[in-house]
């Protein structure tokens, strides 16, 4: 299976964006902080997501990114496809030249698995993920951790200003 970090990070970032969409555009810096994904990597991913019309950017103060469609119309597989990932379980990228230039014994099995994975991810929207209780719990924990970190930083700044 070749779903790499790029595909996983793209789905994670899009889910974060969907979870925080009600507050307006979301900055990549905020996604980076919450998800532990480097800002420069997110910039590369979002350039591809924007070209695929999954997100749009808002410039200026309070700017960032927003979904370009409703989250129930964005399927996980579209996000993966947008960043040029594949969910191919074959070793030959589906070309059938996996055994010394010929099709191997299990080629069709792995092709069928790839198709099943693609269909599975085609049936899951960002809205489906947002509605999952465990996703909401993780997002809430991340948001609380972020707020606690900022409060601790402010306390540290105030303490050093008094000294």
Backbone torsions as a table, in degrees:
resi	resn	phi	psi	omega
1	UNK	NA	134.6	-177.0
2	UNK	-122.0	50.8	170.1
3	UNK	-91.6	104.5	-173.0
4	UNK	-87.9	-177.8	178.8
5	UNK	-56.2	-36.0	-178.8
6	UNK	-58.3	-47.6	179.2
7	UNK	-67.1	-42.0	179.1
8	UNK	-63.8	-45.6	179.9
9	UNK	-65.1	-38.6	179.5
10	UNK	-62.8	-44.4	178.9
11	UNK	-65.8	-42.9	178.8
12	UNK	-60.4	-46.5	-178.9
13	UNK	-65.2	-40.7	178.7
14	UNK	-67.0	-36.8	177.3
15	UNK	-67.4	-41.2	176.0
16	UNK	-59.8	-44.4	178.6
17	UNK	-60.0	-44.7	179.7
18	UNK	-64.0	-40.0	-179.5
19	UNK	-66.6	-28.1	-176.1
20	UNK	-109.4	10.1	-175.5
21	UNK	-64.4	-28.3	-176.6
22	UNK	-67.1	-15.2	179.8
23	UNK	-94.8	7.4	-178.4
24	UNK	98.8	-167.9	-178.6
25	UNK	-56.6	144.6	-177.4
26	UNK	-111.2	130.6	-180.0
27	UNK	-79.4	148.9	176.5
28	UNK	-65.1	-29.7	177.5
29	UNK	-62.7	-38.8	178.4
30	UNK	-67.1	-43.0	177.8
31	UNK	-62.9	-43.5	179.5
32	UNK	-57.4	-46.0	-178.8
33	UNK	-65.5	-45.5	-177.7
34	UNK	-69.1	-38.6	-170.7
35	UNK	-102.0	-8.5	179.1
36	UNK	69.7	33.5	177.8
37	UNK	-110.2	134.1	-176.4
38	UNK	-61.7	144.6	-178.4
39	UNK	-61.3	-41.8	-178.9
40	UNK	-65.5	-35.2	177.7
41	UNK	-68.2	-41.8	177.1
42	UNK	-61.4	-39.4	178.5
43	UNK	-59.7	-42.2	177.8
44	UNK	-64.4	-45.7	-179.6
45	UNK	-62.9	-44.2	-176.4
46	UNK	-71.3	-25.0	172.9
47	UNK	-63.1	-41.4	178.5
48	UNK	-71.2	-40.4	179.2
49	UNK	-65.0	-36.0	177.6
50	UNK	-68.4	-41.9	178.0
51	UNK	-62.6	-29.3	178.0
52	UNK	-88.3	7.3	177.9
53	UNK	60.1	32.9	175.3
54	UNK	-92.8	-27.2	177.7
55	UNK	-133.8	160.5	172.0
56	UNK	-131.9	153.5	-178.3
57	UNK	-103.0	149.4	177.2
58	UNK	-121.5	121.2	-177.5
59	UNK	-88.0	163.8	173.8
60	UNK	93.5	-178.9	178.7
61	UNK	-59.1	135.2	-178.1
62	UNK	76.9	9.5	-179.2
63	UNK	-79.3	-177.8	-179.1
64	UNK	155.9	-143.5	-179.5
65	UNK	-121.1	152.1	173.9
66	UNK	-140.7	158.6	176.1
67	UNK	-65.8	140.8	179.6
68	UNK	-88.8	-8.8	176.1
69	UNK	-138.8	170.7	176.5
70	UNK	-67.2	148.7	-174.6
71	UNK	-65.6	-19.5	178.1
72	UNK	-78.5	-8.7	178.4
73	UNK	-105.7	4.4	177.6
74	UNK	-109.6	112.8	-179.0
75	UNK	-89.9	148.4	179.4
76	UNK	-54.9	-40.2	-178.3
77	UNK	-64.1	-30.2	177.7
78	UNK	-66.7	-37.5	178.0
79	UNK	-65.0	-46.6	-180.0
80	UNK	-62.7	-44.3	178.7
81	UNK	-63.4	-36.0	-177.1
82	UNK	-62.8	-31.6	-179.2
83	UNK	-97.6	20.0	175.3
84	UNK	61.8	36.5	174.7
85	UNK	-97.2	163.3	173.5
86	UNK	-133.3	159.9	175.3
87	UNK	-114.6	52.3	-176.0
88	UNK	-91.3	120.9	-179.9
89	UNK	-90.8	-3.5	179.5
90	UNK	-83.0	161.0	175.7
91	UNK	-88.5	-9.6	-174.3
92	UNK	-109.2	13.1	-176.5
93	UNK	56.8	31.6	176.4
94	UNK	78.2	6.3	-176.1
95	UNK	-79.1	-19.8	178.6
96	UNK	81.9	17.0	178.4
97	UNK	-111.3	38.1	-170.4
98	UNK	-82.1	-12.4	-178.6
99	UNK	-128.2	88.6	-179.2
100	UNK	53.1	43.1	178.1
101	UNK	89.0	-7.6	177.9
102	UNK	-113.8	171.6	177.8
103	UNK	-71.9	134.0	178.5
104	UNK	-81.8	170.3	-178.1
105	UNK	-59.2	-35.9	-174.0
106	UNK	-103.3	10.3	-176.8
107	UNK	-54.1	-47.5	-176.2
108	UNK	-69.9	-31.0	174.7
109	UNK	-61.2	-48.8	-178.6
110	UNK	-69.5	-32.6	174.4
111	UNK	-64.9	-42.4	177.5
112	UNK	-62.8	-40.7	177.9
113	UNK	-63.1	-44.1	178.3
114	UNK	-58.2	-42.6	179.1
115	UNK	-64.6	-40.7	178.7
116	UNK	-64.2	-41.7	178.7
117	UNK	-63.8	-44.4	179.6
118	UNK	-60.2	-45.3	178.8
119	UNK	-64.1	-41.0	178.7
120	UNK	-59.9	-48.8	-179.1
121	UNK	-71.0	-23.4	175.4
122	UNK	-71.3	-22.9	-178.2
123	UNK	-92.2	5.0	-178.6
124	UNK	-119.3	120.9	178.1
125	UNK	-98.4	166.8	174.2
126	UNK	-60.5	-36.6	178.5
127	UNK	-61.6	-39.4	177.5
128	UNK	-59.5	-42.4	-179.5
129	UNK	-69.6	-42.5	-180.0
130	UNK	-59.8	-34.4	-177.5
131	UNK	-76.6	-13.1	-178.6
132	UNK	-71.2	130.9	-178.3
133	UNK	-57.2	-44.0	-176.9
134	UNK	-67.8	-31.1	176.0
135	UNK	-68.1	-43.1	178.5
136	UNK	-63.1	-38.6	178.7
137	UNK	-65.0	-43.2	178.7
138	UNK	-64.4	-43.9	179.9
139	UNK	-62.1	-41.5	178.9
140	UNK	-63.9	-42.6	178.1
141	UNK	-61.7	-43.2	179.3
142	UNK	-63.0	-42.4	179.9
143	UNK	-65.1	-41.9	179.1
144	UNK	-65.3	-40.6	178.6
145	UNK	-62.8	-39.4	-179.6
146	UNK	-66.1	-44.6	178.6
147	UNK	-64.1	-43.8	179.9
148	UNK	-61.8	-39.3	177.9
149	UNK	-63.8	-38.6	179.0
150	UNK	-71.0	-38.0	177.1
151	UNK	-64.1	-43.0	178.8
152	UNK	-62.6	-39.1	178.6
153	UNK	-65.1	-43.6	177.6
154	UNK	-62.4	-41.2	177.6
155	UNK	-61.4	-41.9	179.1
156	UNK	-64.1	-42.1	179.0
157	UNK	-64.6	-44.4	179.5
158	UNK	-63.1	-41.0	-179.8
159	UNK	-64.2	-43.0	-178.9
160	UNK	-72.5	-26.6	177.9
161	UNK	-72.4	-32.7	-179.9
162	UNK	-73.9	-36.6	-178.3
163	UNK	-70.2	NA	NA
